[in-house]
Amino acid sequence: MTLKTIEWKDNAVVMIDQTKLPNVLEYVTYTDYNQVADAIRTLVVRGAPAIGVSGAFGLALAALQSDTTDKNTLISYLENAKKVLFETRPTAVNLAWGLEKIMQVAKNANSVDQLKTNVVEYAKKMAEEDIQINMTMGKNGSVLFDDNDTIMTHCNAGALATVGYGTALGVIRATKESGKNIKVIATETRPVQQGSRLTAFELKHDGIDVSLIPDTAVGYTMANNLVNKIIVGADRILRTGHVYNKIGTYQVATMAKQHNIPFYVAAPLSTFDMKSNPEDVVIEQRKASEVTGIGDKKTAPDGINVINPAFDMTPPELIAGIITEKGIAKFPLEESIKKLFQAN
Ligand code: MRU
């Protein structure tokens, strides 16, 4: 059984506190949408699909928190809660997607009682569907991987970045479940170390062979034929096939091109932003202390200037394919992505 990152239980949201991993597997319970917003902001929950569902659960909590009997007043209250939740993190498009879906359900309700029931049920359905979508994506992607492949991944696009099963790690899980013998190389993913703290933890938890490397060993492992294929997740994908993912992804993709190693991306359709252009995408800039120290230990001089972007953009020409629940988009990506959406 893979880890369940986030769940609705007895009118509360229960999630794994990912800031405590890999040292302790601890669950936190929230009944206030402001707590959910804080959890997204502070990376208690992270990963694009996971924050999409967290946003939806947050809005469902907001609906239950309000004691108004007037539907319009409740909608205004939800609009405000939506703003608070939306402003937590700017890059992953799934957050806006999850919030928008719940607002639509709220607006369509005929009464306050119906609104509350419907938004809770819909958010729960989104969480269940997330796992199903990941499993379908996993199956679709598993055909791209062969027996005895060693697959590199960056950051965490696993069960912990979703409700369960994972996107990129979902493809890895499905490949293993199909009977192929595979190994994984996980990058450490400085500065927040989602690779060492989360990917290494979850693959080890599930008995998948994983080796951890420092980010600086990406070139070495490729140059020494220690990697056959690469798969990562995504926080936002544009209609043109530009992929926004954890900082360092662009370096991995560029290095993969240099060594002729196929570089794949796995993401659900909810991660696609079909309207924006690259100049519209806001890259989250995170605090300097993530770079100037490791845990409580200072590793840089006081007062040093720091540049700490959380994401970067990988251009379509570096990508061999984008795996979705509706199929695999291949070169030329823009045309292929359009077809996936038309078939949807
Ligand atoms: O800052 P995070 O941990 O929320 O970033 C998440 C990522 O960038 C993941 O690598 C990922 O691929 C997107 S979520 C499946």
Residues whose N, C-alpha, C, O or C-beta is under 5 A from the ligand:
A	BS01	MRU	R46 G47 A48 P49 H154 C155 N156 A157 A161 T167 Q194 V232 G233 A234 D235 N245 K246
